[in-house]
Structures are given as structure tokens and as C-alpha cells.
Amino acid sequence: MIQRIFENQLDLAGAAAADASVLIRLAIAARGCARIVASTGLSQREFLARLVGSPGIDWQRVELFHLDEYIGLSPDHPASFNRYIRQHIIDRIGPGLKQAYLLDGMANPQQMCAAAGAAISSGPVDLAFVGIGENGHLAFNDPPADFTTTEPFLVVNLDQRCREQQVGEGWFRSLEDVPRRAITMSVRQILKAESILCIAPEARKAEAVKLCFEGDISPMAPASALRLHPNTTVFLDRDSARLVQNNPAL
């Protein structure tokens, strides 16, 4: 695992988007298609804006999956990750993707997991973009995360700290409004990607960054599983890396 630390979130986003663009173009050159997994949330916006504006990507040769979705939330709800992907990626690309496999929070959860699992298992995944939750979660795999399931997607219960983060980011007005269950890509499925870029800026992620990348690899620190993957690059800014030992930015 490689850690790269930048002075600010804009520099981080530019560097991550540049790396992502290269990896997508290499996959298209090698196989005629790139299959990617996208993350969502406030911390991903600047990165995604830079990525969709990157020159030279033939988006019509890209298949897109996303990590997670709330159960019981309409795809048009402001907090829906389905809507987020459409607003921040699909609608900005222009000609369109080869295929977008979007999770539907209003569908039967088990059937949605099965359909999404079959789709992502139909070929290799070239690149996954992920973030880190304030509780250390990876996608919606809250602690203690299931490191053993081989199912590509699963239904999970969201812990209180995860739900509080959603309120703090402004997606919901109160904790009571935040769904208690979600569909998420499993940890093992995320680790199947050929390359993983973890975009984790902001001071509120500093404790989770230290826990996951300097503590034990443990289901209690779900994003620590990224250390098991040989081609993971973690992009931090000065704020999110402030607790990292031997931080050259400090």
C-alpha cells in the first residue's frame, strides 16, 4: 500500500484523478473496456469532478458500479447514492457510459444484491475508488465488518456513528431520518479490483486514517483491509494525515 500526502484537498483530487485516468485508459487499451467501481460522499466530489473532466477517456468503453445504497430510499432522494452517481458522473460525461449498474434502494434488497453480484462477477474489475468513513468503514461495511463473506453484495445494518456522519454531512435533517439498513459491496469484493484508489481528505477522517493504516488489520477497522491489497494507493491531505506517524507534510 502506498500513501501519498498533499497540502490540500484540491491537490489531492488532481493527483488522484490523474492516476485514475491513466489506469482507466490502460484498461481500455488492454481489453477494450474498463470496469470501475465509484465511491460517493462529500469527500469524493472534487476528485470525481476532476476525473470526469480528464481528457482522453473513452467513457463509452467504461462500465460503472457503485459501492452502496440505502435500503428504502428512492433513487431521486437527495441522499441517494444512485442519484449522486448520476449527478456527479453519468450526467457530466456527455456521450454516456457503456453500462452503469446502479443499486436501487427501493428494490427487494436480496434480489438487488443477487443482480448486482451477478453483474460485477461477470468480468474483472480494473479499478475501485473508495473512501473511509469516520468510523473506519469501507463502503457501508461498518465495524465489525465481515471480512470472510464471499458474496459480492450484502445487506448490512448501519451503526450509529455511520448514521451520525450522514447527518453531519447534511444529507439528512436528523438521525431518525437516516435509514438503518443498506446494501453494500463486500470487503472481499472490493479487494478483487486490480487497483484501488482510496481518496480520504478532511480533518474529520484523521482518527480513522490512523486507526486503519497504523493499527491492526481488523474488522473493527474495516478500511484496514486495504493494506491486504498489493495495488492500493491512499490519497490523504494535510488534515486527514495529521495523526499519521512520520508524516512528511507536518
SULSUL-V182377 format. One record per residue. N is the residue number from 1. D_CENTER is the distance of its C-alpha to the mean C-alpha in Angstrom with 1 decimal. Layout:
N,D_CENTER + N,D_CENTER
This chain:
1,16.6 + 2,17.2 + 3,16.7 + 4,17.4 + 5,18.6 + 6,19.5 + 7,21.9 + 8,19.8 + 9,16.5 + 10,18.1 + 11,19.0 + 12,15.6 + 13,14.0 + 14,17.0 + 15,16.8 + 16,13.1 + 17,13.9 + 18,17.1 + 19,15.7 + 20,13.2 + 21,16.2 + 22,18.4 + 23,16.3 + 24,16.0 + 25,19.8 + 26,20.7 + 27,19.2 + 28,21.1 + 29,24.2 + 30,24.1 + 31,23.5 + 32,23.9 + 33,20.4 + 34,16.8 + 35,14.2 + 36,10.6 + 37,7.2 + 38,5.4 + 39,2.8 + 40,5.9 + 41,8.4 + 42,11.3 + 43,9.9 + 44,8.2 + 45,11.4 + 46,13.6 + 47,11.5 + 48,11.1 + 49,14.8 + 50,15.8 + 51,14.1 + 52,15.7 + 53,18.9 + 54,19.1 + 55,22.3 + 56,23.0 + 57,20.1 + 58,21.6 + 59,19.0 + 60,21.5 + 61,20.7 + 62,16.9 + 63,15.4 + 64,12.1 + 65,10.1 + 66,7.4 + 67,5.8 + 68,8.4 + 69,11.4 + 70,14.4 + 71,17.5 + 72,20.5 + 73,18.8 + 74,20.1 + 75,17.9 + 76,20.0 + 77,19.4 + 78,18.1 + 79,15.3 + 80,14.2 + 81,10.7 + 82,12.9 + 83,14.9 + 84,12.2 + 85,11.2 + 86,14.9 + 87,15.8 + 88,13.5 + 89,13.4 + 90,16.0 + 91,18.8 + 92,18.6 + 93,18.9 + 94,22.5 + 95,23.8 + 96,20.7 + 97,18.4 + 98,20.1 + 99,18.2 + 100,15.3 + 101,14.7 + 102,13.8 + 103,13.8 + 104,16.8 + 105,17.2 + 106,20.9 + 107,21.4 + 108,22.7 + 109,19.8 + 110,21.2 + 111,22.0 + 112,18.6 + 113,17.1 + 114,19.9 + 115,19.5 + 116,15.8 + 117,16.5 + 118,19.5 + 119,17.8 + 120,15.1 + 121,17.9 + 122,20.2 + 123,19.2 + 124,17.3 + 125,13.7 + 126,14.0 + 127,10.8 + 128,7.1 + 129,4.8 + 130,2.8 + 131,4.8 + 132,7.9 + 133,9.9 + 134,13.5 + 135,14.6 + 136,12.5 + 137,10.3 + 138,7.4 + 139,5.8 + 140,9.3 + 141,11.2 + 142,13.5 + 143,16.3 + 144,18.2 + 145,15.5 + 146,16.9 + 147,16.8 + 148,19.5 + 149,18.8 + 150,18.7 + 151,17.7 + 152,14.6 + 153,13.8 + 154,15.6 + 155,16.7 + 156,16.2 + 157,17.9 + 158,16.2 + 159,18.0 + 160,19.7 + 161,17.9 + 162,14.6 + 163,16.7 + 164,18.5 + 165,15.4 + 166,15.0 + 167,18.6 + 168,18.5 + 169,16.1 + 170,18.6 + 171,16.9 + 172,19.7 + 173,23.3 + 174,23.8 + 175,22.4 + 176,24.5 + 177,22.6 + 178,19.2 + 179,18.9 + 180,19.3 + 181,17.6 + 182,14.5 + 183,13.3 + 184,10.4 + 185,9.6 + 186,11.6 + 187,11.3 + 188,13.8 + 189,12.3 + 190,9.1 + 191,11.9 + 192,13.8 + 193,12.1 + 194,14.7 + 195,12.7 + 196,9.5 + 197,8.7 + 198,7.4 + 199,8.1 + 200,9.9 + 201,12.9 + 202,15.5 + 203,18.2 + 204,16.9 + 205,14.3 + 206,17.2 + 207,18.4 + 208,15.1 + 209,14.8 + 210,18.4 + 211,18.2 + 212,15.4 + 213,16.7 + 214,20.4 + 215,21.1 + 216,21.4 + 217,18.9 + 218,18.9 + 219,17.5 + 220,18.3 + 221,15.7 + 222,12.9 + 223,10.8 + 224,14.2 + 225,13.7 + 226,12.0 + 227,15.6 + 228,16.8 + 229,15.2 + 230,17.6 + 231,15.5 + 232,12.8 + 233,13.1 + 234,12.0 + 235,12.7 + 236,14.5 + 237,17.0 + 238,20.4 + 239,19.5 + 240,16.5 + 241,18.6 + 242,21.8 + 243,22.2 + 244,21.5 + 245,24.8 + 246,26.4 + 247,24.1 + 248,25.9 + 249,24.7 + 250,26.8
